[in-house]
Amino acid sequence: MALLRRVAAWVRSVGRRARHDAVRTWRVLSDPGARPAVLYALALAAAGASFLLFLAGDGGSPDGVEFGLLLGSFGTVLYMSLRQAGSAPRRGR
C-alpha cells in the first residue's frame, strides 16, 4: 500500500512539474525581449535540420522538405531583420 501511495505521489508531481514547465516555456516564448533570440534559434535549427537531411540523403538535388526548411529559415531571418530595422533609434533628430 505504501508503494502505491508513493507511485501516486510521483505521478502527481510529474503532472505539476509538466504544468510548471509549460508555463515557464510560454512565458519565455511570449516575452518581447526574448522573441528575437527564440526566432533566430528557430531559424538556425531549421537550417541545421535541412543541412542534416541533405547529408543523410542520397546526395542528389535537395527535395521539397529540405528546400522548405531553408525557405522557412530565410523567411524567419528576413522577418526579424525587417522588424528590427524599424525599431532602431534615429540619429540627429
N, C-alpha and C positions, 0 to 999 in steps of 0.2 A: 504494500500500500504506500509506503514511503517513496518507493521508486516511482510509482505512478504520479504522486504529488510533485516530485522533482521534475519529471518529464513535462507535466502540465505547466509548471512554473517556467521551465525553459522555453516552451512553445510560446507562452505569453510574452516573455522577454524578447524573443525574436521578433514578434509582431510589433512590439513597442519600438524596438531598435530600427526596424524597417520603416516604420512611420516617421520616426525622428530623422532618419537619413533622407527620406523623401522630402521632408520639409526643408532640411538644410540644403539639399540639392536644388530645390525650387527657389530658395532664397538667393543662392549664388547665380542661378540662371536668369533670374528676374532683376538682379542688381544692375543698374545702368553703368556703374563703374567697372564691373567685371565683364560686361557684354562683349567689348572688343576682344579681350583675351579668349573668351569662350568661343567666339566666332572664328578667330584666327586659328585656334586649336582644332576646330571642326574642319576648316579648310585644309590644314596640314594633314589631318587624319584622312580626309577624302583623297588627297593627292598621294599620300603614302599607300593607301589601300589600292589605288589604281596602279601604282608602280609595282606593288607586290603581286597583283593579279597579272600584270603584264609579264613579270618574271616567271610566274608559275605557269603561264600559258604555253602555247606551242611555239612562241617566238615569231609568229606572223604579225599581221596588222592587228591593231587593238580592236576589240569587239565593242559592242554598244555599252556594256556596263563600265568598262574602263574609260571610254570616252565620256560617258555621263558623269562619272566621278570627277574627271578632270574639269568638265564644264561646271559642275557644282562647286568645285574648289575655286575656279576662276571667278565665278559669279559671286561667291561669298567675299572674296578679297576685293573685287570691284565694288560691291555694295558697301563694305566697310570703308574703303578709300573715299568714295563719294560722300558717304555720311559724315566722315571726319573732316572732309575738306570744307564743308560749310560751317564747322564749329570752331575754326581757327580764329584767334583774335586778329583784328585789323590793326595794321601799323599806320601811324601818322594821322589817325582820325580821332 
